[in-house]
């Protein structure tokens, strides 16, 4: 995954889908992004967390990681809490 302002908009359904992956690698660009060869050969998904500018992709990666990890069974003590959050019900 590459954090990018022109990537697919991150939302709860995407977090749910990503939580099923066996593993994830999130690559963060800085200023002008990353070398196009990396993008062409290794990036399988580009994700944006919103329409605003950050100094780098690290904060976006942290947002994605937090939203994904909390859904994985055993990560938070009350698993039902994560499954009954407002955005799980498309509110």
PyMOL Python script that loads the backbone (N, CA, C, O; Angstrom):
from pymol import cmd

cmd.read_pdbstr("""\
ATOM      1  N   UNK A   1       0.856  -1.175   0.000  1.00  0.00           N
ATOM      2  CA  UNK A   1       0.000   0.000   0.000  1.00  0.00           C
ATOM      3  C   UNK A   1       0.896   1.229   0.000  1.00  0.00           C
ATOM      4  O   UNK A   1       1.886   1.292   0.729  1.00  0.00           O
ATOM      5  N   UNK A   2       0.540   2.196  -0.820  1.00  0.00           N
ATOM      6  CA  UNK A   2       1.243   3.478  -0.844  1.00  0.00           C
ATOM      7  C   UNK A   2       0.254   4.561  -0.433  1.00  0.00           C
ATOM      8  O   UNK A   2      -0.825   4.667  -1.016  1.00  0.00           O
ATOM      9  N   UNK A   3       0.612   5.368   0.569  1.00  0.00           N
ATOM     10  CA  UNK A   3      -0.231   6.485   0.966  1.00  0.00           C
ATOM     11  C   UNK A   3      -0.023   7.612  -0.032  1.00  0.00           C
ATOM     12  O   UNK A   3       1.093   8.097  -0.222  1.00  0.00           O
ATOM     13  N   UNK A   4      -1.116   8.020  -0.665  1.00  0.00           N
ATOM     14  CA  UNK A   4      -1.024   8.971  -1.765  1.00  0.00           C
ATOM     15  C   UNK A   4      -2.277   9.838  -1.824  1.00  0.00           C
ATOM     16  O   UNK A   4      -3.380   9.329  -1.626  1.00  0.00           O
ATOM     17  N   UNK A   5      -2.133  11.138  -2.091  1.00  0.00           N
ATOM     18  CA  UNK A   5      -3.317  11.996  -2.178  1.00  0.00           C
ATOM     19  C   UNK A   5      -4.230  11.641  -3.350  1.00  0.00           C
ATOM     20  O   UNK A   5      -5.409  11.994  -3.341  1.00  0.00           O
ATOM     21  N   UNK A   6      -3.704  10.955  -4.347  1.00  0.00           N
ATOM     22  CA  UNK A   6      -4.546  10.585  -5.485  1.00  0.00           C
ATOM     23  C   UNK A   6      -4.981   9.119  -5.443  1.00  0.00           C
ATOM     24  O   UNK A   6      -5.428   8.565  -6.447  1.00  0.00           O
ATOM     25  N   UNK A   7      -4.844   8.502  -4.273  1.00  0.00           N
ATOM     26  CA  UNK A   7      -5.271   7.117  -4.118  1.00  0.00           C
ATOM     27  C   UNK A   7      -6.755   7.000  -3.836  1.00  0.00           C
ATOM     28  O   UNK A   7      -7.466   7.999  -3.735  1.00  0.00           O
ATOM     29  N   UNK A   8      -7.208   5.766  -3.710  1.00  0.00           N
ATOM     30  CA  UNK A   8      -8.606   5.494  -3.377  1.00  0.00           C
ATOM     31  C   UNK A   8      -8.884   6.005  -1.966  1.00  0.00           C
ATOM     32  O   UNK A   8      -8.055   5.849  -1.069  1.00  0.00           O
ATOM     33  N   UNK A   9     -10.046   6.611  -1.773  1.00  0.00           N
ATOM     34  CA  UNK A   9     -10.408   7.188  -0.474  1.00  0.00           C
ATOM     35  C   UNK A   9     -10.572   6.085   0.572  1.00  0.00           C
ATOM     36  O   UNK A   9     -11.338   5.143   0.368  1.00  0.00           O
ATOM     37  N   UNK A  10      -9.859   6.202   1.684  1.00  0.00           N
ATOM     38  CA  UNK A  10      -9.927   5.228   2.770  1.00  0.00           C
ATOM     39  C   UNK A  10     -11.235   5.401   3.528  1.00  0.00           C
ATOM     40  O   UNK A  10     -11.634   6.522   3.845  1.00  0.00           O
ATOM     41  N   UNK A  11     -11.902   4.285   3.819  1.00  0.00           N
ATOM     42  CA  UNK A  11     -13.124   4.319   4.606  1.00  0.00           C
ATOM     43  C   UNK A  11     -13.238   3.017   5.406  1.00  0.00           C
ATOM     44  O   UNK A  11     -12.376   2.144   5.312  1.00  0.00           O
ATOM     45  N   UNK A  12     -14.301   2.902   6.185  1.00  0.00           N
ATOM     46  CA  UNK A  12     -14.456   1.731   7.048  1.00  0.00           C
ATOM     47  C   UNK A  12     -14.563   0.423   6.268  1.00  0.00           C
ATOM     48  O   UNK A  12     -13.943  -0.562   6.668  1.00  0.00           O
ATOM     49  N   UNK A  13     -15.323   0.368   5.172  1.00  0.00           N
ATOM     50  CA  UNK A  13     -15.344  -0.887   4.407  1.00  0.00           C
ATOM     51  C   UNK A  13     -13.955  -1.301   3.910  1.00  0.00           C
ATOM     52  O   UNK A  13     -13.644  -2.491   3.873  1.00  0.00           O
ATOM     53  N   UNK A  14     -13.118  -0.331   3.529  1.00  0.00           N
ATOM     54  CA  UNK A  14     -11.761  -0.672   3.103  1.00  0.00           C
ATOM     55  C   UNK A  14     -10.955  -1.190   4.292  1.00  0.00           C
ATOM     56  O   UNK A  14     -10.190  -2.144   4.151  1.00  0.00           O
ATOM     57  N   UNK A  15     -11.120  -0.572   5.460  1.00  0.00           N
ATOM     58  CA  UNK A  15     -10.431  -1.048   6.665  1.00  0.00           C
ATOM     59  C   UNK A  15     -10.841  -2.486   6.967  1.00  0.00           C
ATOM     60  O   UNK A  15     -10.000  -3.320   7.303  1.00  0.00           O
ATOM     61  N   UNK A  16     -12.129  -2.770   6.845  1.00  0.00           N
ATOM     62  CA  UNK A  16     -12.616  -4.135   7.086  1.00  0.00           C
ATOM     63  C   UNK A  16     -11.963  -5.122   6.127  1.00  0.00           C
ATOM     64  O   UNK A  16     -11.526  -6.199   6.532  1.00  0.00           O
ATOM     65  N   UNK A  17     -11.901  -4.750   4.871  1.00  0.00           N
ATOM     66  CA  UNK A  17     -11.295  -5.618   3.857  1.00  0.00           C
ATOM     67  C   UNK A  17      -9.809  -5.838   4.126  1.00  0.00           C
ATOM     68  O   UNK A  17      -9.322  -6.966   4.054  1.00  0.00           O
ATOM     69  N   UNK A  18      -9.096  -4.767   4.433  1.00  0.00           N
ATOM     70  CA  UNK A  18      -7.657  -4.880   4.691  1.00  0.00           C
ATOM     71  C   UNK A  18      -7.366  -5.694   5.951  1.00  0.00           C
ATOM     72  O   UNK A  18      -6.309  -6.315   6.056  1.00  0.00           O
ATOM     73  N   UNK A  19      -8.294  -5.695   6.902  1.00  0.00           N
ATOM     74  CA  UNK A  19      -8.068  -6.444   8.147  1.00  0.00           C
ATOM     75  C   UNK A  19      -8.031  -7.950   7.908  1.00  0.00           C
ATOM     76  O   UNK A  19      -7.565  -8.702   8.764  1.00  0.00           O
ATOM     77  N   UNK A  20      -8.514  -8.391   6.762  1.00  0.00           N
ATOM     78  CA  UNK A  20      -8.515  -9.820   6.432  1.00  0.00           C
ATOM     79  C   UNK A  20      -7.213 -10.281   5.788  1.00  0.00           C
ATOM     80  O   UNK A  20      -6.982 -11.480   5.638  1.00  0.00           O
ATOM     81  N   UNK A  21      -6.365  -9.332   5.408  1.00  0.00           N
ATOM     82  CA  UNK A  21      -5.097  -9.681   4.758  1.00  0.00           C
ATOM     83  C   UNK A  21      -4.162 -10.367   5.748  1.00  0.00           C
ATOM     84  O   UNK A  21      -4.169 -10.063   6.941  1.00  0.00           O
ATOM     85  N   UNK A  22      -3.367 -11.287   5.240  1.00  0.00           N
ATOM     86  CA  UNK A  22      -2.397 -11.980   6.094  1.00  0.00           C
ATOM     87  C   UNK A  22      -1.322 -11.016   6.584  1.00  0.00           C
ATOM     88  O   UNK A  22      -0.890 -11.093   7.734  1.00  0.00           O
ATOM     89  N   UNK A  23      -0.892 -10.109   5.711  1.00  0.00           N
ATOM     90  CA  UNK A  23       0.068  -9.075   6.102  1.00  0.00           C
ATOM     91  C   UNK A  23      -0.086  -7.883   5.175  1.00  0.00           C
ATOM     92  O   UNK A  23      -0.591  -8.006   4.059  1.00  0.00           O
ATOM     93  N   UNK A  24       0.352  -6.734   5.650  1.00  0.00           N
ATOM     94  CA  UNK A  24       0.298  -5.495   4.878  1.00  0.00           C
ATOM     95  C   UNK A  24       1.629  -4.771   5.011  1.00  0.00           C
ATOM     96  O   UNK A  24       2.259  -4.790   6.068  1.00  0.00           O
ATOM     97  N   UNK A  25       2.037  -4.145   3.945  1.00  0.00           N
ATOM     98  CA  UNK A  25       3.187  -3.247   3.985  1.00  0.00           C
ATOM     99  C   UNK A  25       2.679  -1.896   3.514  1.00  0.00           C
ATOM    100  O   UNK A  25       2.114  -1.780   2.426  1.00  0.00           O
ATOM    101  N   UNK A  26       2.880  -0.880   4.332  1.00  0.00           N
ATOM    102  CA  UNK A  26       2.463   0.471   3.974  1.00  0.00           C
ATOM    103  C   UNK A  26       3.716   1.298   3.731  1.00  0.00           C
ATOM    104  O   UNK A  26       4.552   1.456   4.620  1.00  0.00           O
ATOM    105  N   UNK A  27       3.833   1.818   2.529  1.00  0.00           N
ATOM    106  CA  UNK A  27       4.977   2.637   2.132  1.00  0.00           C
ATOM    107  C   UNK A  27       4.549   4.095   2.143  1.00  0.00           C
ATOM    108  O   UNK A  27       3.514   4.452   1.579  1.00  0.00           O
ATOM    109  N   UNK A  28       5.344   4.930   2.783  1.00  0.00           N
ATOM    110  CA  UNK A  28       5.016   6.350   2.916  1.00  0.00           C
ATOM    111  C   UNK A  28       5.928   7.195   2.045  1.00  0.00           C
ATOM    112  O   UNK A  28       7.151   7.073   2.104  1.00  0.00           O
ATOM    113  N   UNK A  29       5.328   8.044   1.246  1.00  0.00           N
ATOM    114  CA  UNK A  29       6.101   9.004   0.468  1.00  0.00           C
ATOM    115  C   UNK A  29       6.377  10.244   1.303  1.00  0.00           C
ATOM    116  O   UNK A  29       5.804  10.417   2.378  1.00  0.00           O
ATOM    117  N   UNK A  30       7.241  11.089   0.813  1.00  0.00           N
ATOM    118  CA  UNK A  30       7.544  12.342   1.494  1.00  0.00           C
ATOM    119  C   UNK A  30       7.782  13.398   0.433  1.00  0.00           C
ATOM    120  O   UNK A  30       8.499  13.144  -0.535  1.00  0.00           O
ATOM    121  N   UNK A  31       7.211  14.551   0.586  1.00  0.00           N
ATOM    122  CA  UNK A  31       7.278  15.650  -0.383  1.00  0.00           C
ATOM    123  C   UNK A  31       6.762  15.208  -1.743  1.00  0.00           C
ATOM    124  O   UNK A  31       5.552  15.250  -1.963  1.00  0.00           O
ATOM    125  N   UNK A  32       7.606  14.794  -2.654  1.00  0.00           N
ATOM    126  CA  UNK A  32       7.193  14.458  -4.021  1.00  0.00           C
ATOM    127  C   UNK A  32       6.856  12.982  -4.210  1.00  0.00           C
ATOM    128  O   UNK A  32       6.709  12.543  -5.351  1.00  0.00           O
ATOM    129  N   UNK A  33       6.730  12.209  -3.156  1.00  0.00           N
ATOM    130  CA  UNK A  33       6.326  10.815  -3.293  1.00  0.00           C
ATOM    131  C   UNK A  33       7.494   9.854  -3.318  1.00  0.00           C
ATOM    132  O   UNK A  33       8.449  10.000  -2.555  1.00  0.00           O
ATOM    133  N   UNK A  34       7.412   8.860  -4.209  1.00  0.00           N
ATOM    134  CA  UNK A  34       8.443   7.836  -4.316  1.00  0.00           C
ATOM    135  C   UNK A  34       8.835   7.662  -5.780  1.00  0.00           C
ATOM    136  O   UNK A  34       8.137   8.139  -6.675  1.00  0.00           O
ATOM    137  N   UNK A  35       9.924   6.997  -6.015  1.00  0.00           N
ATOM    138  CA  UNK A  35      10.411   6.730  -7.366  1.00  0.00           C
ATOM    139  C   UNK A  35       9.343   5.970  -8.152  1.00  0.00           C
ATOM    140  O   UNK A  35       8.753   5.019  -7.639  1.00  0.00           O
ATOM    141  N   UNK A  36       9.098   6.380  -9.374  1.00  0.00           N
ATOM    142  CA  UNK A  36       8.041   5.775 -10.194  1.00  0.00           C
ATOM    143  C   UNK A  36       8.261   4.281 -10.407  1.00  0.00           C
ATOM    144  O   UNK A  36       7.293   3.544 -10.592  1.00  0.00           O
ATOM    145  N   UNK A  37       9.512   3.817 -10.385  1.00  0.00           N
ATOM    146  CA  UNK A  37       9.771   2.386 -10.581  1.00  0.00           C
ATOM    147  C   UNK A  37       9.231   1.571  -9.416  1.00  0.00           C
ATOM    148  O   UNK A  37       8.739   0.459  -9.607  1.00  0.00           O
ATOM    149  N   UNK A  38       9.321   2.114  -8.224  1.00  0.00           N
ATOM    150  CA  UNK A  38       8.739   1.443  -7.049  1.00  0.00           C
ATOM    151  C   UNK A  38       7.229   1.367  -7.228  1.00  0.00           C
ATOM    152  O   UNK A  38       6.617   0.324  -6.998  1.00  0.00           O
ATOM    153  N   UNK A  39       6.632   2.489  -7.643  1.00  0.00           N
ATOM    154  CA  UNK A  39       5.182   2.528  -7.854  1.00  0.00           C
ATOM    155  C   UNK A  39       4.749   1.510  -8.903  1.00  0.00           C
ATOM    156  O   UNK A  39       3.757   0.806  -8.716  1.00  0.00           O
ATOM    157  N   UNK A  40       5.477   1.432  -9.985  1.00  0.00           N
ATOM    158  CA  UNK A  40       5.115   0.529 -11.078  1.00  0.00           C
ATOM    159  C   UNK A  40       5.253  -0.945 -10.712  1.00  0.00           C
ATOM    160  O   UNK A  40       4.428  -1.763 -11.121  1.00  0.00           O
ATOM    161  N   UNK A  41       6.277  -1.288  -9.955  1.00  0.00           N
ATOM    162  CA  UNK A  41       6.608  -2.696  -9.743  1.00  0.00           C
ATOM    163  C   UNK A  41       6.157  -3.286  -8.405  1.00  0.00           C
ATOM    164  O   UNK A  41       5.992  -4.501  -8.297  1.00  0.00           O
ATOM    165  N   UNK A  42       5.957  -2.458  -7.398  1.00  0.00           N
ATOM    166  CA  UNK A  42       5.692  -3.008  -6.071  1.00  0.00           C
ATOM    167  C   UNK A  42       4.381  -2.567  -5.432  1.00  0.00           C
ATOM    168  O   UNK A  42       3.871  -3.253  -4.547  1.00  0.00           O
ATOM    169  N   UNK A  43       3.833  -1.453  -5.855  1.00  0.00           N
ATOM    170  CA  UNK A  43       2.624  -0.929  -5.221  1.00  0.00           C
ATOM    171  C   UNK A  43       1.392  -1.593  -5.834  1.00  0.00           C
ATOM    172  O   UNK A  43       1.191  -1.550  -7.048  1.00  0.00           O
ATOM    173  N   UNK A  44       0.572  -2.204  -4.983  1.00  0.00           N
ATOM    174  CA  UNK A  44      -0.644  -2.857  -5.466  1.00  0.00           C
ATOM    175  C   UNK A  44      -1.898  -2.041  -5.156  1.00  0.00           C
ATOM    176  O   UNK A  44      -2.960  -2.296  -5.722  1.00  0.00           O
ATOM    177  N   UNK A  45      -1.778  -1.069  -4.265  1.00  0.00           N
ATOM    178  CA  UNK A  45      -2.927  -0.239  -3.898  1.00  0.00           C
ATOM    179  C   UNK A  45      -2.421   1.109  -3.412  1.00  0.00           C
ATOM    180  O   UNK A  45      -1.456   1.181  -2.650  1.00  0.00           O
ATOM    181  N   UNK A  46      -3.077   2.179  -3.855  1.00  0.00           N
ATOM    182  CA  UNK A  46      -2.781   3.525  -3.359  1.00  0.00           C
ATOM    183  C   UNK A  46      -3.998   4.004  -2.584  1.00  0.00           C
ATOM    184  O   UNK A  46      -5.131   3.893  -3.051  1.00  0.00           O
ATOM    185  N   UNK A  47      -3.749   4.541  -1.389  1.00  0.00           N
ATOM    186  CA  UNK A  47      -4.836   4.958  -0.507  1.00  0.00           C
ATOM    187  C   UNK A  47      -4.619   6.399  -0.064  1.00  0.00           C
ATOM    188  O   UNK A  47      -3.508   6.802   0.283  1.00  0.00           O
ATOM    189  N   UNK A  48      -5.709   7.167  -0.084  1.00  0.00           N
ATOM    190  CA  UNK A  48      -5.726   8.537   0.437  1.00  0.00           C
ATOM    191  C   UNK A  48      -6.618   8.553   1.668  1.00  0.00           C
ATOM    192  O   UNK A  48      -7.653   7.886   1.693  1.00  0.00           O
ATOM    193  N   UNK A  49      -6.229   9.309   2.689  1.00  0.00           N
ATOM    194  CA  UNK A  49      -7.096   9.421   3.865  1.00  0.00           C
ATOM    195  C   UNK A  49      -7.921  10.702   3.839  1.00  0.00           C
ATOM    196  O   UNK A  49      -8.687  10.953   4.770  1.00  0.00           O
ATOM    197  N   UNK A  50      -7.784  11.511   2.806  1.00  0.00           N
ATOM    198  CA  UNK A  50      -8.607  12.718   2.716  1.00  0.00           C
ATOM    199  C   UNK A  50      -8.027  13.746   1.777  1.00  0.00           C
ATOM    200  O   UNK A  50      -6.906  13.611   1.288  1.00  0.00           O
ATOM    201  N   UNK A  51      -8.811  14.773   1.537  1.00  0.00           N
ATOM    202  CA  UNK A  51      -8.419  15.835   0.615  1.00  0.00           C
ATOM    203  C   UNK A  51      -7.784  17.002   1.365  1.00  0.00           C
ATOM    204  O   UNK A  51      -8.380  18.071   1.504  1.00  0.00           O
ATOM    205  N   UNK A  52      -6.581  16.777   1.835  1.00  0.00           N
ATOM    206  CA  UNK A  52      -5.788  17.811   2.496  1.00  0.00           C
ATOM    207  C   UNK A  52      -4.332  17.406   2.395  1.00  0.00           C
ATOM    208  O   UNK A  52      -4.027  16.273   2.023  1.00  0.00           O
ATOM    209  N   UNK A  53      -3.433  18.315   2.721  1.00  0.00           N
ATOM    210  CA  UNK A  53      -2.003  18.068   2.541  1.00  0.00           C
ATOM    211  C   UNK A  53      -1.343  17.774   3.886  1.00  0.00           C
ATOM    212  O   UNK A  53      -1.561  18.483   4.868  1.00  0.00           O
ATOM    213  N   UNK A  54      -0.538  16.721   3.913  1.00  0.00           N
ATOM    214  CA  UNK A  54       0.284  16.375   5.073  1.00  0.00           C
ATOM    215  C   UNK A  54       1.751  16.529   4.684  1.00  0.00           C
ATOM    216  O   UNK A  54       2.067  16.601   3.497  1.00  0.00           O
ATOM    217  N   UNK A  55       2.641  16.580   5.654  1.00  0.00           N
ATOM    218  CA  UNK A  55       4.065  16.699   5.345  1.00  0.00           C
ATOM    219  C   UNK A  55       4.649  15.400   4.817  1.00  0.00           C
ATOM    220  O   UNK A  55       5.701  15.404   4.177  1.00  0.00           O
ATOM    221  N   UNK A  56       3.983  14.303   5.078  1.00  0.00           N
ATOM    222  CA  UNK A  56       4.448  13.004   4.595  1.00  0.00           C
ATOM    223  C   UNK A  56       3.356  11.974   4.792  1.00  0.00           C
ATOM    224  O   UNK A  56       2.297  12.279   5.342  1.00  0.00           O
ATOM    225  N   UNK A  57       3.607  10.765   4.347  1.00  0.00           N
ATOM    226  CA  UNK A  57       2.607   9.715   4.432  1.00  0.00           C
ATOM    227  C   UNK A  57       2.565   8.982   5.755  1.00  0.00           C
ATOM    228  O   UNK A  57       1.746   8.081   5.938  1.00  0.00           O
ATOM    229  N   UNK A  58       3.436   9.353   6.683  1.00  0.00           N
ATOM    230  CA  UNK A  58       3.511   8.627   7.957  1.00  0.00           C
ATOM    231  C   UNK A  58       2.214   8.721   8.763  1.00  0.00           C
ATOM    232  O   UNK A  58       1.751   7.725   9.317  1.00  0.00           O
ATOM    233  N   UNK A  59       1.636   9.910   8.825  1.00  0.00           N
ATOM    234  CA  UNK A  59       0.383  10.051   9.578  1.00  0.00           C
ATOM    235  C   UNK A  59      -0.746   9.277   8.913  1.00  0.00           C
ATOM    236  O   UNK A  59      -1.563   8.658   9.594  1.00  0.00           O
ATOM    237  N   UNK A  60      -0.793   9.310   7.596  1.00  0.00           N
ATOM    238  CA  UNK A  60      -1.803   8.533   6.869  1.00  0.00           C
ATOM    239  C   UNK A  60      -1.622   7.040   7.149  1.00  0.00           C
ATOM    240  O   UNK A  60      -2.602   6.323   7.350  1.00  0.00           O
ATOM    241  N   UNK A  61      -0.388   6.576   7.163  1.00  0.00           N
ATOM    242  CA  UNK A  61      -0.109   5.164   7.451  1.00  0.00           C
ATOM    243  C   UNK A  61      -0.568   4.801   8.859  1.00  0.00           C
ATOM    244  O   UNK A  61      -1.102   3.713   9.077  1.00  0.00           O
ATOM    245  N   UNK A  62      -0.364   5.701   9.812  1.00  0.00           N
ATOM    246  CA  UNK A  62      -0.788   5.448  11.187  1.00  0.00           C
ATOM    247  C   UNK A  62      -2.311   5.359  11.281  1.00  0.00           C
ATOM    248  O   UNK A  62      -2.839   4.509  11.998  1.00  0.00           O
ATOM    249  N   UNK A  63      -3.013   6.228  10.565  1.00  0.00           N
ATOM    250  CA  UNK A  63      -4.479   6.195  10.542  1.00  0.00           C
ATOM    251  C   UNK A  63      -4.959   4.868   9.958  1.00  0.00           C
ATOM    252  O   UNK A  63      -5.833   4.213  10.529  1.00  0.00           O
ATOM    253  N   UNK A  64      -4.395   4.480   8.839  1.00  0.00           N
ATOM    254  CA  UNK A  64      -4.778   3.223   8.190  1.00  0.00           C
ATOM    255  C   UNK A  64      -4.496   2.043   9.120  1.00  0.00           C
ATOM    256  O   UNK A  64      -5.356   1.184   9.317  1.00  0.00           O
ATOM    257  N   UNK A  65      -3.307   2.004   9.684  1.00  0.00           N
ATOM    258  CA  UNK A  65      -2.931   0.898  10.570  1.00  0.00           C
ATOM    259  C   UNK A  65      -3.863   0.808  11.774  1.00  0.00           C
ATOM    260  O   UNK A  65      -4.307  -0.283  12.131  1.00  0.00           O
ATOM    261  N   UNK A  66      -4.161   1.936  12.398  1.00  0.00           N
ATOM    262  CA  UNK A  66      -5.021   1.928  13.579  1.00  0.00           C
ATOM    263  C   UNK A  66      -6.428   1.433  13.236  1.00  0.00           C
ATOM    264  O   UNK A  66      -6.989   0.607  13.956  1.00  0.00           O
ATOM    265  N   UNK A  67      -6.990   1.934  12.147  1.00  0.00           N
ATOM    266  CA  UNK A  67      -8.345   1.536  11.752  1.00  0.00           C
ATOM    267  C   UNK A  67      -8.415   0.056  11.376  1.00  0.00           C
ATOM    268  O   UNK A  67      -9.427  -0.599  11.627  1.00  0.00           O
ATOM    269  N   UNK A  68      -7.357  -0.469  10.781  1.00  0.00           N
ATOM    270  CA  UNK A  68      -7.329  -1.871  10.358  1.00  0.00           C
ATOM    271  C   UNK A  68      -7.066  -2.797  11.539  1.00  0.00           C
ATOM    272  O   UNK A  68      -7.770  -3.792  11.713  1.00  0.00           O
ATOM    273  N   UNK A  69      -6.082  -2.487  12.335  1.00  0.00           N
ATOM    274  CA  UNK A  69      -5.656  -3.380  13.417  1.00  0.00           C
ATOM    275  C   UNK A  69      -6.740  -3.569  14.466  1.00  0.00           C
ATOM    276  O   UNK A  69      -6.895  -4.669  14.996  1.00  0.00           O
ATOM    277  N   UNK A  70      -7.493  -2.518  14.775  1.00  0.00           N
ATOM    278  CA  UNK A  70      -8.492  -2.637  15.843  1.00  0.00           C
ATOM    279  C   UNK A  70      -9.620  -3.604  15.493  1.00  0.00           C
ATOM    280  O   UNK A  70     -10.363  -4.030  16.377  1.00  0.00           O
ATOM    281  N   UNK A  71      -9.756  -3.956  14.211  1.00  0.00           N
ATOM    282  CA  UNK A  71     -10.804  -4.889  13.785  1.00  0.00           C
ATOM    283  C   UNK A  71     -10.351  -6.344  13.922  1.00  0.00           C
ATOM    284  O   UNK A  71     -11.185  -7.247  13.997  1.00  0.00           O
ATOM    285  N   UNK A  72      -9.063  -6.571  13.955  1.00  0.00           N
ATOM    286  CA  UNK A  72      -8.528  -7.933  14.022  1.00  0.00           C
ATOM    287  C   UNK A  72      -8.877  -8.550  15.377  1.00  0.00           C
ATOM    288  O   UNK A  72      -8.603  -7.952  16.418  1.00  0.00           O
ATOM    289  N   UNK A  73      -9.478  -9.735  15.371  1.00  0.00           N
ATOM    290  CA  UNK A  73      -9.859 -10.382  16.628  1.00  0.00           C
ATOM    291  C   UNK A  73      -8.672 -10.506  17.591  1.00  0.00           C
ATOM    292  O   UNK A  73      -7.573 -10.903  17.205  1.00  0.00           O
ATOM    293  N   UNK A  74      -8.930 -10.153  18.854  1.00  0.00           N
ATOM    294  CA  UNK A  74      -7.919 -10.256  19.892  1.00  0.00           C
ATOM    295  C   UNK A  74      -7.120  -8.988  20.122  1.00  0.00           C
ATOM    296  O   UNK A  74      -6.365  -8.904  21.090  1.00  0.00           O
ATOM    297  N   UNK A  75      -7.272  -8.001  19.251  1.00  0.00           N
ATOM    298  CA  UNK A  75      -6.490  -6.769  19.410  1.00  0.00           C
ATOM    299  C   UNK A  75      -7.073  -5.887  20.508  1.00  0.00           C
ATOM    300  O   UNK A  75      -6.332  -5.390  21.356  1.00  0.00           O
ATOM    301  N   UNK A  76      -8.378  -5.689  20.504  1.00  0.00           N
ATOM    302  CA  UNK A  76      -8.996  -4.954  21.608  1.00  0.00           C
ATOM    303  C   UNK A  76      -9.791  -5.949  22.448  1.00  0.00           C
ATOM    304  O   UNK A  76     -10.279  -6.954  21.931  1.00  0.00           O
ATOM    305  N   UNK A  77      -9.917  -5.669  23.730  1.00  0.00           N
ATOM    306  CA  UNK A  77     -10.508  -6.651  24.642  1.00  0.00           C
ATOM    307  C   UNK A  77     -11.983  -6.920  24.350  1.00  0.00           C
ATOM    308  O   UNK A  77     -12.438  -8.053  24.506  1.00  0.00           O
ATOM    309  N   UNK A  78     -12.728  -5.920  23.937  1.00  0.00           N
ATOM    310  CA  UNK A  78     -14.145  -6.105  23.637  1.00  0.00           C
ATOM    311  C   UNK A  78     -14.332  -6.100  22.124  1.00  0.00           C
ATOM    312  O   UNK A  78     -14.575  -5.053  21.523  1.00  0.00           O
ATOM    313  N   UNK A  79     -14.217  -7.275  21.515  1.00  0.00           N
ATOM    314  CA  UNK A  79     -14.293  -7.384  20.054  1.00  0.00           C
ATOM    315  C   UNK A  79     -15.630  -6.891  19.517  1.00  0.00           C
ATOM    316  O   UNK A  79     -15.685  -6.323  18.427  1.00  0.00           O
ATOM    317  N   UNK A  80     -16.701  -7.100  20.265  1.00  0.00           N
ATOM    318  CA  UNK A  80     -18.016  -6.637  19.819  1.00  0.00           C
ATOM    319  C   UNK A  80     -18.051  -5.120  19.713  1.00  0.00           C
ATOM    320  O   UNK A  80     -18.773  -4.574  18.879  1.00  0.00           O
ATOM    321  N   UNK A  81     -17.286  -4.443  20.541  1.00  0.00           N
ATOM    322  CA  UNK A  81     -17.229  -2.985  20.477  1.00  0.00           C
ATOM    323  C   UNK A  81     -16.734  -2.518  19.116  1.00  0.00           C
ATOM    324  O   UNK A  81     -17.300  -1.590  18.538  1.00  0.00           O
ATOM    325  N   UNK A  82     -15.696  -3.143  18.604  1.00  0.00           N
ATOM    326  CA  UNK A  82     -15.145  -2.765  17.301  1.00  0.00           C
ATOM    327  C   UNK A  82     -16.132  -3.060  16.182  1.00  0.00           C
ATOM    328  O   UNK A  82     -16.175  -2.344  15.182  1.00  0.00           O
ATOM    329  N   UNK A  83     -16.921  -4.108  16.347  1.00  0.00           N
ATOM    330  CA  UNK A  83     -17.865  -4.492  15.300  1.00  0.00           C
ATOM    331  C   UNK A  83     -19.173  -3.709  15.355  1.00  0.00           C
ATOM    332  O   UNK A  83     -19.963  -3.754  14.412  1.00  0.00           O
ATOM    333  N   UNK A  84     -19.407  -2.988  16.461  1.00  0.00           N
ATOM    334  CA  UNK A  84     -20.653  -2.227  16.582  1.00  0.00           C
ATOM    335  C   UNK A  84     -20.415  -0.720  16.551  1.00  0.00           C
ATOM    336  O   UNK A  84     -21.322   0.050  16.866  1.00  0.00           O
ATOM    337  N   UNK A  85     -19.221  -0.290  16.180  1.00  0.00           N
ATOM    338  CA  UNK A  85     -18.935   1.141  16.059  1.00  0.00           C
ATOM    339  C   UNK A  85     -19.834   1.770  15.010  1.00  0.00           C
ATOM    340  O   UNK A  85     -20.342   1.084  14.123  1.00  0.00           O
ATOM    341  N   UNK A  86     -20.028   3.073  15.112  1.00  0.00           N
ATOM    342  CA  UNK A  86     -20.961   3.773  14.226  1.00  0.00           C
ATOM    343  C   UNK A  86     -20.660   3.570  12.747  1.00  0.00           C
ATOM    344  O   UNK A  86     -21.591   3.381  11.964  1.00  0.00           O
ATOM    345  N   UNK A  87     -19.406   3.601  12.338  1.00  0.00           N
ATOM    346  CA  UNK A  87     -19.094   3.472  10.921  1.00  0.00           C
ATOM    347  C   UNK A  87     -19.197   2.036  10.424  1.00  0.00           C
ATOM    348  O   UNK A  87     -19.222   1.809   9.214  1.00  0.00           O
ATOM    349  N   UNK A  88     -19.255   1.070  11.319  1.00  0.00           N
ATOM    350  CA  UNK A  88     -19.481  -0.312  10.889  1.00  0.00           C
ATOM    351  C   UNK A  88     -20.900  -0.469  10.349  1.00  0.00           C
ATOM    352  O   UNK A  88     -21.168  -1.342   9.523  1.00  0.00           O
ATOM    353  N   UNK A  89     -21.798   0.381  10.824  1.00  0.00           N
ATOM    354  CA  UNK A  89     -23.194   0.331  10.385  1.00  0.00           C
ATOM    355  C   UNK A  89     -23.497   1.380   9.321  1.00  0.00           C
ATOM    356  O   UNK A  89     -24.661   1.689   9.066  1.00  0.00           O
ATOM    357  N   UNK A  90     -22.451   1.928   8.698  1.00  0.00           N
ATOM    358  CA  UNK A  90     -22.584   2.945   7.653  1.00  0.00           C
ATOM    359  C   UNK A  90     -23.294   4.208   8.120  1.00  0.00           C
ATOM    360  O   UNK A  90     -23.994   4.847   7.335  1.00  0.00           O
ATOM    361  N   UNK A  91     -23.125   4.576   9.380  1.00  0.00           N
ATOM    362  CA  UNK A  91     -23.715   5.819   9.886  1.00  0.00           C
ATOM    363  C   UNK A  91     -22.826   6.993   9.586  1.00  0.00           C
ATOM    364  O   UNK A  91     -23.159   8.126   9.936  1.00  0.00           O
TER     365      UNK A  91
END
""", "prot")
cmd.dss("prot")
cmd.show_as("cartoon", "prot")
cmd.util.cbc("prot")
cmd.orient("prot")
